[in-house]
Amino acid sequence: MSEYAITLASVVGRRATPSQASISDEQLLKAVGGGDHDALGVLYDRFGKVAYGLAFRILRDRTLAEDAVQEAFLALWRSADSYRRERAKPSTWILTVVHRRAVDLVRREEIRRGDPLESAPEPTSGPVDEDVTLRSRRVEVQAALRELPEDQRQALELAYYGGYTQSELAERLGVPLGTIKSRMFAGLAQLRKLIPEH
């Protein structure tokens, strides 16, 4: 089963066997890293309620909290093999993933509920010629962004308009941090060529 076919529903119904119930959280994470769906179900049994409580406190919405927990456990499925005991206890690591997913959803909802960039009101203070210059610059930047390769454009838009750090982007997009840095560096270099300097 691929990582995208894993859903929360597919692991919730799985119950721990007596032998699984006695396995440590670290051993379960190792098993999940090896592709064990049952181990993921046991982790959900252990941490699902606490994860949902944390997500709900951040999001204040049941559906969004459920989405955050599902996304977090999908992330755990994909990245359990990156867990390192010297960095954090399994419970801390798991709840950190849930927290990040919940914060991602808060940001996503803020962006979704906000006006599109093109329809955002222009500032009214300052000289008229300054407003015209800013408006013109904004149009140039948007046009230049559309000229970039999709991966570079996505990284720059999420970083500058979405407020994500490079580390958050790497985790969110499932690529190494170095790849994100390269995409952003190449994208910014291309933007400098595409946007005429005033």
Phi, psi and omega in degrees: 000132181285164180298331182282342179275347179285128175231163179301321180299329183285344180248340183297320184286348181280128181252147182292136171283164179305323180290323179290326182297334182267357181284141179290161178299321179298317179295322178296317178298321177297318179295319177298318177301333177271005176094019182274107181294324180297321179296323176296320177297320179294318177299320178296318178302321182285322190242355185302314182292317179294319179298315180296318179301317178295313181297320181294322178298326180280316189266333181057033180208125185298313183297315180294323178297318177298318178299317181298317180295316179299314180297323179295316180289331172294319177296320177298319179301318182283331190238012182301329181288351178268358179296135177233120184298332181289344181272322183193158172292154179305318181297320179294316181297314181298313182290334174294319177298317179298315180301314180298318180296319179296317178295320175303317180293323176300312180297316181300318180293322178297318179293316182298320182281342180283167178287149173302152183305320183295332184260005179294139182293143177279148177297142183259350180274159178095167181296152181299318182295329176292319177299317180296318180297314179298317179298316180297318180296319180299316179297318179298317181296316179297319179295318180295320178301322180293340180277345183284156171301150186306316183294323178290315180300315181300314181298315181292317181295317180294323180289311188273325179264329182268344177080017181277144173281167178298321178296318178296321178296318180300315180292316183297319183268353177070035178232159179298152179303320179300325179293318178299315180299318179296316180299316182291319179298312180295320179296316179294321178298318179293322178299322179299326178284324185281332184258117180294140178279140177259000000 
